[in-house]
């Protein structure tokens, strides 16, 4: 049997090691996210926000689409988009459809 003091020191050291490994793992998991987030606010010509507008974001190369809707303040967000060129199409009741091309270049990889 180990002396009580030694047993407490081992348990304390293991707790510190576990905490350090947890923090390192959390940092690495977060760093692996490779996508970008497209956000914006849809407004009319006078600057008034447009709630419930439909946004269709299409990757031009792959054809993959993401559909989002603006909130009550006209704000939208589309997270985790991969690098590429996107067509952004906005439709809303009572307005003409607007289409724009947006490009996101790949960021350099740091070791």
C-alpha positions as CSV (number, residue, x, y, z in Angstrom):
1,X,0.0,0.0,0.0
2,X,1.2,3.5,-0.9
3,X,1.6,6.2,1.8
4,X,-1.3,8.7,1.9
5,X,0.8,11.7,0.9
6,X,2.2,9.8,-2.1
7,X,-1.3,8.7,-3.1
8,X,-2.6,12.2,-3.0
9,X,0.3,13.5,-5.1
10,X,-0.2,10.9,-7.8
11,X,-4.0,11.6,-7.9
12,X,-3.3,15.4,-8.2
13,X,-0.6,14.9,-10.9
14,X,-3.0,12.6,-12.9
15,X,-5.7,15.3,-12.6
16,X,-3.4,17.9,-14.0
17,X,-2.2,15.7,-16.8
18,X,-5.8,14.8,-17.7
19,X,-6.8,18.5,-17.7
20,X,-3.8,19.4,-20.0
21,X,-4.7,16.6,-22.4
22,X,-8.3,17.7,-22.5
23,X,-7.3,21.3,-23.3
24,X,-4.9,20.3,-26.0
25,X,-7.4,18.0,-27.6
26,X,-10.1,20.7,-27.6
27,X,-7.8,23.1,-29.3
28,X,-6.8,20.6,-32.0
29,X,-10.5,19.7,-32.7
30,X,-11.4,23.3,-33.1
31,X,-8.5,24.0,-35.5
32,X,-9.6,21.2,-37.9
33,X,-12.7,23.2,-39.0
34,X,-11.9,24.2,-42.6
35,X,-15.0,26.1,-43.7
36,X,-16.0,29.7,-43.7
37,X,-19.2,31.4,-42.6
38,X,-21.1,33.6,-45.0
39,X,-23.3,36.2,-43.2
40,X,-25.2,39.2,-44.3
41,X,-28.3,41.3,-44.0
42,X,-30.9,41.5,-46.8
43,X,-32.2,45.0,-47.4
44,X,-34.3,46.8,-50.0
45,X,-33.2,49.9,-52.0
46,X,-34.2,52.2,-49.1
47,X,-32.1,50.2,-46.6
48,X,-35.1,48.5,-44.8
49,X,-34.4,45.0,-43.8
50,X,-36.3,42.1,-45.4
51,X,-37.3,39.3,-43.1
52,X,-38.0,35.8,-44.3
53,X,-36.0,36.2,-47.6
54,X,-34.8,32.9,-49.0
55,X,-31.1,32.6,-49.7
56,X,-29.8,29.8,-51.9
57,X,-26.0,29.4,-51.8
58,X,-24.6,27.2,-54.6
59,X,-21.0,26.0,-55.0
60,X,-20.5,26.6,-58.7
61,X,-17.9,23.8,-59.1
62,X,-19.8,21.1,-57.2
63,X,-23.4,22.1,-57.4
64,X,-23.9,21.6,-53.7
65,X,-26.4,24.1,-52.3
66,X,-27.2,25.5,-48.9
67,X,-30.6,27.1,-48.1
68,X,-31.0,29.6,-45.4
69,X,-33.7,32.1,-44.4
70,X,-33.3,35.6,-43.0
71,X,-34.5,36.3,-39.5
72,X,-36.8,39.1,-38.4
73,X,-33.9,41.5,-38.7
74,X,-33.1,40.4,-42.3
75,X,-29.9,38.7,-41.1
76,X,-28.7,35.3,-42.4
77,X,-25.7,33.0,-41.7
78,X,-24.4,30.0,-43.6
79,X,-21.6,28.3,-41.7
80,X,-18.9,25.9,-42.8
81,X,-18.7,26.6,-46.5
82,X,-15.7,25.0,-48.3
83,X,-13.4,27.1,-50.4
84,X,-14.8,27.9,-53.9
85,X,-16.9,30.2,-55.9
86,X,-20.5,30.5,-54.9
87,X,-23.7,31.8,-56.5
88,X,-25.8,33.6,-53.9
89,X,-29.5,33.8,-54.9
90,X,-31.9,35.9,-52.8
91,X,-35.7,35.8,-53.3
92,X,-38.4,37.5,-51.3
93,X,-42.1,38.0,-51.8
94,X,-42.7,41.3,-53.6
95,X,-39.1,41.7,-54.8
96,X,-37.1,40.6,-57.9
97,X,-34.6,37.8,-57.4
98,X,-31.0,39.0,-57.0
99,X,-28.0,36.8,-57.9
100,X,-24.4,37.4,-57.1
101,X,-21.1,35.4,-57.4
102,X,-18.8,35.3,-54.4
103,X,-15.4,33.6,-54.2
104,X,-13.6,32.3,-51.2
105,X,-10.0,31.5,-51.7
106,X,-8.3,28.7,-49.8
107,X,-6.3,30.0,-46.8
108,X,-2.7,28.9,-46.5
109,X,-2.1,25.9,-44.4
110,X,0.2,26.6,-41.4
111,X,2.1,23.7,-39.8
